[in-house]
Every structure is written in C-alpha cells, then in structure tokens.
C-alpha cells in the first residue's frame, strides 16, 4: 500500500471563492479540505454534490469531482452517484432551506436508507441567497423580509428529523470552531452509513450573530457541551457542571453541590442504539441547558449500498440468465418454420 | 346431435369481460398466448379500471381484455369483438358499443339476477334490449353453477370455487376456437405449484368448460383460424413495458455499462421498474425512489458517476421531473427518460391510453431546454426504441425522452426475438486524455462533450445547473449564454444523422398522406391498407423520431395533395409540424377518449377528406 500524503492545497480548486467577507462558509470549506487531505484518499475518489443556496457553491471551490445540482435534490443525486460507484467518497453540501424545506423528503429518506455518505447541513436559520427570508429552522416570532410581523410557525430541529428517520450518525459543530469541525468531519467520513453533520453557521449579511449567544467567548464554556465518546458530559470554565438523567429527563448539576460527585455525571456513549438519550441531547437549548456539540450518535446498521451490491452478488451466484440473449430466449418461445412470407407493400416498422 | 357449426375466419376479435376481481386479464392473456403458440399473429388490449376492486357488479368496475388473432398480419386488437364473454350484466352494458354487428355474446346466466341488473343500472329485466343487442347471437350458460357442479367433490368453500369460473369460460372459448389446453394447464401447474388442490380444481373446471362446448355444440359455433404466414424465426409474446425494459438491458450490455434505474411507481409505467428490478441476475441497480423527483435525480447522479441511467414514468411524473430534466440538459449528461403516456391532465385517466404528453416532452421545462424525443409504435418495437434512446444518449451526451403509451405498454404481440449480435454497437464518449480534458470541450461534428466520471484520475471537474464556460466554470457572460443556448439546440438537431429516413407505406405520391406518430401505427396501417384495397390513393407515414425530425420529412410531405395528422390528443403533433414546416396544410383527426383509434373511424375521416 502506498502511503498517500496530501495537503489542503491538493483539495483547493482554481476558482476564486465568492462568499461574502466574514461568511462562516470559509471556515467550513477549510475544515472539509483539511479533513480530506488527512484521509489519505486521492481526490478523484471524492464526489461533492450540492443543491442550491450559498453553501451549495461549495463544489466549485473543491478540486475533486463536483456537481452543483438543483434546489433540494442533492441527497437524491448523491444517492445515484453512490449506487453507481460505491467506491466513491460522497459528500453532500446543503443548507437549512435546501434540506429542511424543499428537500425535506430526500433528506429523511436518505437517512432511512442509511446510504454511506456525509451530509453537511449549513444551518444559518435564514435564506441567504434569496436575501433574507425565514427558513424552516428560523425561531418562532422571528422577523424577516417575509415575516415582517414575526413568523407564526415553529422550526425544525434537524437532529430530531435524523432520529425520527432512524439515523445512524448525527453530529453538531460550529463554523468558527475549525478544530471541532475537522474532528467531527473525520468521524463522519469514517462512519459507514449516512452521516449528518449540522454546522451552526453564521450568515454575516442576513442573520449576523444568530448563534452568538452560543459562540460568545465569554459564555462559550457555559453554553456549549462538547461531547466525546466515553467521556463524562461536563462543561463550564472549570468543567464543574455536568448532566445527569433523572426521571426520564436531563438535568444540569454542579459537581460538589447537593451531594453530586463526578461519578453521578453521565458518560457519553455514541454507540447506544436506543435513541432516547441522544434525542435529549439534541433537544437541549439555551438558556436552561448548554447546546450539545460534537458527535452525538454513531451506531452501526445495515448500509443500503452494501446490501444492494450483496443482493446482486447473491442472485448472480444462482443465476440461470447470464446475458440478454438468455433473457430474451427464456420463457415461452416458439419456432415458426416453413412459411414463405409474401412481400408486404408497406415496410415493416419493427426492428430491421 | 346436430352437426357443429364450423366457421373459418381470417381474423377474430374476442373480448373477455367481467368484474375487476373475475380474473379476466389472466384469462385473456392465457388465451392470447395459446393462440400465439399455435402460430396466429395476435394483438392484445387490456382495458381495466383504475380502482383495484371497484364496487362489484358495477359498470365502473368492469375489466376487459381484448385480443385479435388471425392468419394474416394483425396490427390492432380489433375495433369490435366478434365474441364477447360477459361474466355479469355490467360487462354487457360496458361493452355493448364494442361488439361487432351480429357478434356472439356468451354470458354467465347465473349472474343475470335482479340484483346484478340493478347494480349495472339496468331499469328492466331485459338487458340486451336495453343495450340494443337483440339481433346478436346470445349464448346463456350457467357458468357459476356449472363451476360449482364441477368442483363439488373438492371440498372448497364457495368463494374459492367461484374464483375458478373464469377457467370455465376459458375452456369453453378454447373449444370454440379449436385451441389445445396444454399450455394453459402447464401455466396453472407452475403458478400454483405450492397449492396442488388449486391446480387440480382449475384444470378440472377448464376441461369441463372445454367439454361443455363439445357436448353442447349444437348451440355454440366453432371457429377455425389458421396460423399466420409470418416470417420464420424464434418468437415470443411481449408487451411494450417489458420490451422497453429489455431494450434498456440490451443497451447496457452493448455499451459495457451497468444499468441504473431510479423510478417511482406510476400507472401504466410501473411494469418497466418491476421488470428491471427482477434482473439482479444481469446486475441491474434498481432504486425505488421516494418520489418522481428523486427518481430522476438519482438517475442523473448515476449518469454523472458513469452508469447507463434511466428513469421511467407517466405524464404526471414527467411534470414533476421537468426541473431535473433541465439539469440533465444543462449538465449534458446521458439520460433516458421513458414516459408511458396516459390520459391527462392531472391524474386524468391513469389506466387509459392517450398521446397528450408530446408537447410536455418537447417543451415542458423552463428556459431553452432541448432534448431528443423518440416514440415507439408497437409493443415489440419499444425494444428497439429504448435501445436507440440509450444509444443516442450515450453517444451524444444528451437526455432522450422516449414516449410510449398505455396501449403499447400493456398490449402484447408476438415478437421475432432479436439477437444481440444483430444490434448496432454503442460507444459511450468516455474521456481518454486527461491533459486535454475540459468538461465542455466538444466534438466538432456532433457537438457532444466527453464523459469523465468520478474515480478517473486527472479528470476532476465540476459541473452544474448554472451557465458555464468550456471548463465547466460558472459564467454569466451574455454572449457565452447565447452561444451555449444555440449549441445545446444544435447538438440535438445534429442527432439527425442517427435518424433513418422516414418511410412510406403506399405510393410515394397521391391524394392523401396519413401522418401518425408513436403508438397509433397498428390502427393507422390497418385503415390505410383497407383503403388501398378499396382503390383509394392513400399512403401512411409514421413518425418514431419527433425531435429531431427525419431529414426527408419535407420531401415526403410535398408529394401529396392532402395531409391528415391523426393522433390521440387535440392536435399536438399537427401543431408542431405547422411550426416546423408551415408551408403545408395539415388536416387533423383527433380523439381523447382514453381509447385507441378504431380502424372504422379513421377510414371515415379519410373518406371525408377524399371527398372534400
């Protein structure tokens, strides 16, 4: 085996990156390129598929194979790519409008089938490319150009859809935390099945600061719970706060107070098949809880593309029909002999 | 006993008709297959309601299967039935208009109860009078009670017993038309191999039906239809949907590519998806998508990644796919889209046939979005046009829409089996030289780009739905958009060098040229042949290539005094021809009843035109 060494530069295309100055997408692009460079896989093995939206320009900035498709359909196009060539590393780049609204159906069915690919969901809770309308992840009451008096609908929580669609992998990261993003992307790439990574992304023009309650340096330690498999769920500047599970609910506690010891704090297990605790982590929101980041769920299950290949292999081992000639001559066939066909005045339009 | 009445006929049309749960489709199929095996040429037409089990005994729930078989070439399932088998009063009412004057009606007299007459909305107890069928030859047979009698020793419940009554009717009709029962018995034995009692019961009833005809021959006429004088070779029966599936398989094998089908079930196209799903033995990757859009989107992804990619649908599904077809046009990927047309608009008449998606196929997308459009014209030539659609897509890097219809898709005919060695080669435009590769660099003759797929080292590139330059980079330059728009149209027009010349049936000049396209061929050729036998100076030309049109179209048109375009819509092809060749006057014959043409109505329309 050749030891393949790649650098970030190997994954950058010649195209000038055209997002707004200060856009969170730059950092995500960088983290994806670093992840790919670190995988030891040559760039022609990657197919980056996107839908429509600011984030969906992403493939043009990669030096891999790329396909910028149509609104909402990236997951479906990527499905065809993976099934046509299961050896490829397929990445879907999409946003909260692309995957939660117009492409919601493809999103949930991709997850349900568990096709091996990574879907990076850029969630800025706004439509950026169409200049500032509310999206399916915009909070109730939020004022935008199309909700001048505030929205009267509740948003989706993307992780809930992942669990609802029997997802095998879900992680959450923040655009500005490149180290976390890169580590999450690596884990996602190594997961066999559909890996959904929600990136909380800042739209500097139309929704600037939407995640700042979470990202503010001053409060970050208290408001972010960065999960690690096998580690206790601790947060806060001194890692003095933690989570316990009581009466079917999560609860924030302080180690050393009210008789709580470190041993009472939950240990994160990404491989737990029962989704109850993973869902509870996904649901945590400010101000009562910190927001869960990192890999929340990673369980193994049957993978569609593998099963399809196996099924074809199984059937072919027992097959009687090995080519199209065999097929056409199977079943009820009969010979016509001894006829002298008269010339027809009209040409036979059947196959000549 | 009197002598049997034996009638020799060149061709006969039979219509099996009953409740949608009565097994009429199976009965008709078995009879047709038996006739084909005997050497008759056949053409079939299943005509069934869209409800799986419509209310029992109602006219809306009647399911019919019509077959014409003969000792000459048979091009249509027949306008009118010589023999109608009616399992209940509703079947008589639904089919009264489709029986040949003086035809024979065999009916299950047990089913003609007051209750059933009422369900079929008869107001008197004389259904045949109400339907103006007094002069027809009617043979009442207590099929239900004879079936019960036949199975009295089998210990089956009443419901199971009555399920076999279609076999009684089938046995009787086999006797009338001198068909042996071996093939049908073999079919029953294989189909119900796990339930021996069902095999025995069905075969018993089948034979009793046959024997009933023999012993009661003083009242049932018997017919002789000799084998047709068709070309020597190996034959099988095939319907259009299977032929389409097999043509795509043949194209995959010829091109050396794997076949991917991404589709969503929709009547009457679903059979193509199921026929290909069965072919895991040939390595088919079949993907039943979550919706029509995912069907085509996955196919586009598979095309991007190097498979022969196909999506299949019917009218409403084509509408849902239109944005994605635009993407395939813009990205210039090889893709075959099969549209088995049905009655529209909206949900329309799902199980009925129509040709009303022509303009949707040609123009139903945003922007200037040209695709190649082909149309198959008989159930068996769906094989060839599916193959050809794939060949054009792969060699010209362009999406191709193949139009068939419910009549072709479900209809069957004997097919002289094609050998793979007889088919032309297919050479996909796989890129070879990485150093000179550009995503949209074109062949100077055909304007087709090269195909480089993920995994090919050194060919990494990005494509998409945005307007682009030669390398695939996004480009909004006004002149570039103008040039690329013209190139995409020109590329489709240049496919004309893969389109054979249009052919004529009849003289090269004359009084009337009948113009048809796609699935109406059988009825049009029958009408034109009959008119020519009557000495009329009428010829037919049938289009299989809609876009681009064959090169010699104008040459053919200009030699006729009058042109009449016949189609199962309100004049879509006529309108298209007016746009492309405005110098001619196009008369029209149009029909949108969810039914194929009848030879009779076509002839009448042409007589009228000849007299004008």
Interface residues (C-beta under 8 A of the other chain):
Chain A: X13 X15 X42 X43 X44 X45 X46 X47 X49 X52 X59 X60 X62 X63 X64 X65 X66 X67 X68 X69 X70 X73 X76 X77 X78 X79 X80 X81 X82 X83 X84 X85 X87 X88 X105 X106 X109 X308 X311 X312 X315 X316 X319 X320 X321 X322 X323 X324 X325 X327 X328 X329 X331 X332 X333 X334 X335 X336 X337 X338 X339 X340 X341 X342 X344 X345 X346 X347 X349 X350 X351
Chain B: X33 X36 X37 X39 X73 X183 X229 X230 X231 X232 X233 X234 X235 X236 X237 X246 X249 X250 X253 X258 X260 X262 X279 X280 X281 X282 X283 X285 X287 X289 X290 X291 X293 X294 X297 X298 X299 X300 X301 X302 X303 X304 X305 X306 X307 X309 X323 X324 X326 X327 X331 X377 X378 X380 X381 X383 X384 X415 X416 X417 X418 X419 X420 X453 X454 X455 X456 X457 X458 X459 X460 X461 X462 X463 X464 X465 X466 X473 X474 X503 X504 X505 X506 X521 X525 X528 X529 X532 X540 X542 X544
